Amino acid sequence: MPETLVREWIDRVLAEHRELDRLIEDLRAFIAEPRPELGASGSHTWAAELSHKLVRLFDKLYVHFRDEERGGMIEDLMASHPRVAAAAESLLDDHKQMLRDLRRTTNAAMKYSEGRTPGDPALRKRLTTLLDALRRHEQVETELIQRLEYEEFGVGD
């Protein structure tokens, strides 16, 4: 595996992780604030804004996961570093479930924003749990990639 290609892939994935982290933090800050009371400024747009943020996260996450799965680089790294293969495979296995959970939460937020259903008291809890899982997943991936980068290229290169 050419060193330049590996470095480019590592840099791109780590930049995507930083962007995903920003999106997750933005969502966390948004749901930490109470929804405005009906009739108050922002009460009619709160759930729509939440839905928009969730769709944006889903789109970014879907592309990120797809690139990790189909790009072939993960498989190359697992082949060249067999001791991390099980951890990398476990991370790849998480992708479908995380996207499914995010899709369900996004759908619930969209229904909420359309006013078809009364407020969903579990929506914030589900979203917080999901954001925690996404953050842990991305942190583990980042640590794994950085460890492999350190071992592959050494410090100071």
Contacts in CASP RR format, 6 or more apart in sequence:
PFRMAT RR
TARGET T0000
AUTHOR 0000-0000-0000
METHOD contacts of the structure
MODEL  1
MPETLVREWIDRVLAEHRELDRLIEDLRAFIAEPRPELGASGSHTWAAEL
SHKLVRLFDKLYVHFRDEERGGMIEDLMASHPRVAAAAESLLDDHKQMLR
DLRRTTNAAMKYSEGRTPGDPALRKRLTTLLDALRRHEQVETELIQRLEY
EEFGVGD
1 76 0 8 1.000
1 77 0 8 1.000
1 80 0 8 1.000
3 152 0 8 1.000
3 153 0 8 1.000
6 73 0 8 1.000
6 77 0 8 1.000
6 149 0 8 1.000
6 152 0 8 1.000
7 149 0 8 1.000
7 153 0 8 1.000
9 73 0 8 1.000
10 145 0 8 1.000
10 149 0 8 1.000
13 64 0 8 1.000
13 67 0 8 1.000
13 68 0 8 1.000
13 141 0 8 1.000
13 145 0 8 1.000
14 142 0 8 1.000
14 145 0 8 1.000
14 146 0 8 1.000
16 60 0 8 1.000
16 64 0 8 1.000
16 67 0 8 1.000
17 138 0 8 1.000
17 141 0 8 1.000
17 142 0 8 1.000
19 60 0 8 1.000
20 57 0 8 1.000
20 60 0 8 1.000
20 61 0 8 1.000
20 64 0 8 1.000
20 134 0 8 1.000
20 138 0 8 1.000
21 135 0 8 1.000
21 138 0 8 1.000
23 53 0 8 1.000
23 56 0 8 1.000
23 57 0 8 1.000
23 60 0 8 1.000
24 57 0 8 1.000
24 131 0 8 1.000
24 134 0 8 1.000
24 135 0 8 1.000
24 138 0 8 1.000
26 53 0 8 1.000
27 50 0 8 1.000
27 53 0 8 1.000
27 54 0 8 1.000
27 57 0 8 1.000
27 127 0 8 1.000
27 131 0 8 1.000
28 128 0 8 1.000
28 131 0 8 1.000
30 49 0 8 1.000
30 50 0 8 1.000
30 53 0 8 1.000
31 50 0 8 1.000
31 124 0 8 1.000
31 127 0 8 1.000
31 128 0 8 1.000
35 43 0 8 1.000
35 46 0 8 1.000
35 47 0 8 1.000
36 42 0 8 1.000
36 43 0 8 1.000
36 46 0 8 1.000
37 43 0 8 1.000
47 109 0 8 1.000
47 112 0 8 1.000
47 113 0 8 1.000
47 115 0 8 1.000
48 113 0 8 1.000
50 109 0 8 1.000
50 112 0 8 1.000
50 113 0 8 1.000
51 106 0 8 1.000
51 109 0 8 1.000
51 110 0 8 1.000
51 112 0 8 1.000
51 113 0 8 1.000
54 102 0 8 1.000
54 105 0 8 1.000
54 106 0 8 1.000
54 109 0 8 1.000
54 127 0 8 1.000
55 106 0 8 1.000
57 102 0 8 1.000
58 99 0 8 1.000
58 102 0 8 1.000
58 103 0 8 1.000
58 106 0 8 1.000
61 98 0 8 1.000
61 99 0 8 1.000
61 102 0 8 1.000
61 134 0 8 1.000
62 99 0 8 1.000
65 95 0 8 1.000
65 98 0 8 1.000
65 99 0 8 1.000
68 74 0 8 1.000
68 92 0 8 1.000
68 95 0 8 1.000
68 141 0 8 1.000
69 92 0 8 1.000
69 95 0 8 1.000
74 88 0 8 1.000
74 92 0 8 1.000
77 84 0 8 1.000
77 88 0 8 1.000
77 148 0 8 1.000
78 84 0 8 1.000
78 85 0 8 1.000
78 88 0 8 1.000
78 89 0 8 1.000
79 85 0 8 1.000
81 148 0 8 1.000
81 151 0 8 1.000
84 144 0 8 1.000
84 147 0 8 1.000
84 148 0 8 1.000
87 140 0 8 1.000
87 144 0 8 1.000
88 144 0 8 1.000
91 137 0 8 1.000
91 140 0 8 1.000
91 141 0 8 1.000
91 144 0 8 1.000
94 137 0 8 1.000
98 130 0 8 1.000
98 133 0 8 1.000
98 134 0 8 1.000
98 137 0 8 1.000
101 126 0 8 1.000
101 130 0 8 1.000
101 133 0 8 1.000
102 130 0 8 1.000
102 134 0 8 1.000
105 123 0 8 1.000
105 126 0 8 1.000
105 127 0 8 1.000
105 130 0 8 1.000
108 120 0 8 1.000
108 123 0 8 1.000
108 126 0 8 1.000
109 123 0 8 1.000
109 127 0 8 1.000
111 117 0 8 1.000
112 119 0 8 1.000
112 120 0 8 1.000
112 123 0 8 1.000
END
